[in-house]
Amino acid sequence: MKPAVVILSDCGLASVRFAQMTGVIETLAPHTDVSAGSLVFEKNNIPQISAYLFTAVPFWPAGTVFLSDAGEGKLIAVRLPSGTILIGPDNGFATVSVYSFGYDCAWEVSPEQFGSDSFAATRAAAALVSGLSPEQLGHRLEREDVFFFAVPQAKISDGKAEGEVTMLLKTFGNLTFSIATDDFEKTGIVHGDTVEVTFTLDDQVIYREQMTYQPSFGYVPEGAPVIFNGSAGYMDIGLNRKSFIDTCLPEILKAEDPGTYKVCIEKVR
């Protein structure tokens, strides 16, 4: 099986950066399987990258190298208990994966060995898939020396889940909450149930509507709201074939922190 490097970046589809990074890896580590996890993340939206990285990791063989190419910070490599290695700036990109899958060890990537330009992490990834031991990347870091952002905790009870908005998926107009799909199952709410969804800002109700919890958009009429399991492993809300953000909560686009918008999903009994 070929070694693999999966790149997540906010460079965009119009940039040649992914082609450049692929070229660096293929030059230094021929026959490597280089894949684009996604290149269209919002600029410097590290929580978004962290959440989507978490959803990709389980689908790749243990030992795969994931490279986060967004934001700033000293370069680090974080190894998960499975042996999978996450490389990127020390800005929290590995947070959700570590929170979900556990933490093994971390190293600071040596600029003397891999350079200090924008392709340093790419060279380090190539070295790893060529057989370099992670211990040779640079000096070892204690866990407290690695930055992990706070993961919002959802409140789960019988028939009810409370959390906050974590991501704005502007392409489709959906919102992602800090309520993990596994935790949501503990509420006892099942597909087909009617739920009341309430958004509050500064303790003021700004949206309240009843809808159903369904596997996907196609289970509700066009334009109708729906709660569903998002691809990032967290609960989402959207409208079938329309933008929930633009239609129901356009003011959230102006928020510096979408987490100020709280959400409650409660089963209608």
N, C-alpha and C positions, 0 to 999 in steps of 0.2 A: 504494500500500500504506500502510495506517495505521501511524503510529509505535506502538511497543509498550513497555509497562512491565510487568515480571513481578515480583511481590512474593513473597518468602519470609519467613515470620514464625513466631514461637513463640506468637502471641497466642491460638491455639486457635479452634475452630469456633464456640464459644459467644460469642466476643467480636464487637463491632461494629467493631473497629478496621479490618479490611479494607474495610468499607463506607465508613468515614470517609476512609481513605487514597484509595480510589477516587474519592470525591466531591471531594477536594482536587484530584486530578489532572484529573478531568473538568471541573472549574470553571476551572482555569488552562490546561488544554490540551484543549479539546473534541475529540471524535472520536479520542481515544487508545484503543488496545486495551489495557485493564488486565486482567491475568490473575493468578490466585493460583497460584504454583508449588507451594506447600504452606503451610498455616497451622498445622500440628500438630507442628512439631519440638519435641523436648524443650527445656524452658526453658533458655535460654543455652547450648545445645549447639552451639557455633560450628563445631567440626569436622564435625558432622553436616550443618549447613547448607552448609558449604563443599563437602562431597562431593556433595551433591545438586545444588547450583548448577552444579558441573562437569558433571553429567550432562544438565542442561537447556540449557546454553549452545549446544551444536552444533545443536539443533533449531530455533533461532530465527534470524531474519535478522540479518546483521551490522548493528550499530548499535542493536540492542535494548538497553534499559536494564533491568538487573536490580537490584532494591532489596532489601537484607537488613535486615529490621526486627527485630533481636534483639541483645541485649547492649549494652555501653557502649563509649565511646571517642569521640574527635573524629571528625566525619564526613569521609569521604574518598570520592573517585571514582577508580576504577582503570580505565584503558582497556587492553583487550587488543589485540594486533596486528590483529585483524579489524575493530576499530572498536567492538565491543561494550563497553558501560560498566557497571561494577559499582559501586553506591553503597551505603554502609553505614558503621557504626562501624569504627574502626581496631582491630579485634579479631581479624583473621585470616580473616574470612569469604571473602576472595578467594584464599586460599592455593592450594587444589587447582586452581582454574581457571588461575591464573598458572603454577603448576608444570607443568600439562599443555599449555596453549595459548600461553604466553609472556607477556611484560610489555612494554607500550609506554610508559605514562606514568601519573602519579597527581597528584591535586590535593586540597588540603584544602578542604572546602566552607565557604564564608564564612558565619559566623553573622550578620554584619552585613547580608548580602544575603538570606539565606534563613531567618533566625530561629534561635533556640536551643531551641525547644520540640520536642516529639516528632514534629512533622510537617515539620521542616526538610529532611530527606532527601527526603520526598515532594514538597516544593516544588521542590527541585533537580532531581528526576527529571522533573517536569512542565516545568521550564524547558528541559531538554535536548531533550525530544521536541517542544518548541515552536520549536526552532531555535537555542537558546543554544549557543555554542561551549564545549566543556569547559574551555578556557583561561580562560573567564569565570566559572567556578565559584568560584575562589579562587586562592591562591598554589600554585605547583607544588611537588611534593614529590620528593625524591630517593628512589630505591628503598629505600635503607637507612633512610629515615625512615618507611617503611610497615611495619607489623607483619605478618609471616607466620610461622605456627607451623611447627615442624619436621615434615616429612612422613616418617613411618616408612618405611624402605627395606626391601623384601622381599629375601630371599636366594633366588635362582633357580639351579637346576642341573638336570641331566638326571633327569627323573622325580621332582623334588622341589621344593617351594616352602615357605619358612619366613617367618613374619611374626608379627604380633601382632593382637589384637582391637582394632578402632578404634571400632566402634559396636554398640550394643545396640538392635535393632529390636524393641522390646517389644510392639508391636501384633501381630506374627506370631510372636514368640519366636525370631527369627533373630539370628545374629551376622555382622558384616561384618569382614573381615580387611584388613590393610594390603598385600594382594597384589592388584595391579591385574590385571584380566582379560587385558589384552594381555601382561603379563609371565608370567602363568600359562601361556599358550599356548606359551611358550618351553621349558617343562618337557617338552613332548612328550606330556603327558597329554591324552587325548581323551575325548569323551563315551562313556560305557559302560565306561571303565576302572575297576577297583577300586583304591581308595586307602585307606591307613591314615592316620587323622587323630589327632594327638596334641596335647593341651593340657598345658602345664606352667605352674606357678606357683612362682617361686623355685627353678627347676630341678627341681621335683618333679612327676612325672607325675600329673595329676588326672583325665585322661580319655584313653582310647585305644580306637578302634573302627574297623573296616573298613566302608566304604560305597562307593557308586559316584559318579562325577562325571557329572551329567546336565544336560540343558537346563532342567529344571524339576521340581517336586515330583511331578507326575503319573506320572513314570517309575519311581517306587518305591512299594512297598506303603504303606498308611496306617500312620503311626507310625514308618516307617523313616527313618533319617538320610540326607541327601544333600548333596553339595557342588555348588554351581551358581554361575553368573555373576550377581552381584547387580545391581540396577538402578542402583546408584551407580557402576558401572564397576569394582567390586572383588569379590573372591570372598566368597561367603556360605556358611553352613552352616545347615541347618534340618531339621525333621521334617515329613513329609507330614501336614498337617492337625492337627498338634500343635505345642506350643512346645518348641523345643530348649532354650531357656534354663531354663524351669521343670522340664523333665524330666531334663536331663543336666548342667546347669551352673548351678543356682540361686544358688550362692554368688557368682557374678560380679555379681549385682545389688547386692551390698554393697560392691563395689570402688570406691574413689574414682577410680581410673584403670584402665579396662579394658585398657589397653596392658600392664599387668603380666602379663596372660595371653598367653603365647606359643603359637603354633600351627605345626605341621609337617604338611604334606600330602605323602605319599610314595606313589608308585605301587607296588602289590603286583605283583611280577613272577612 
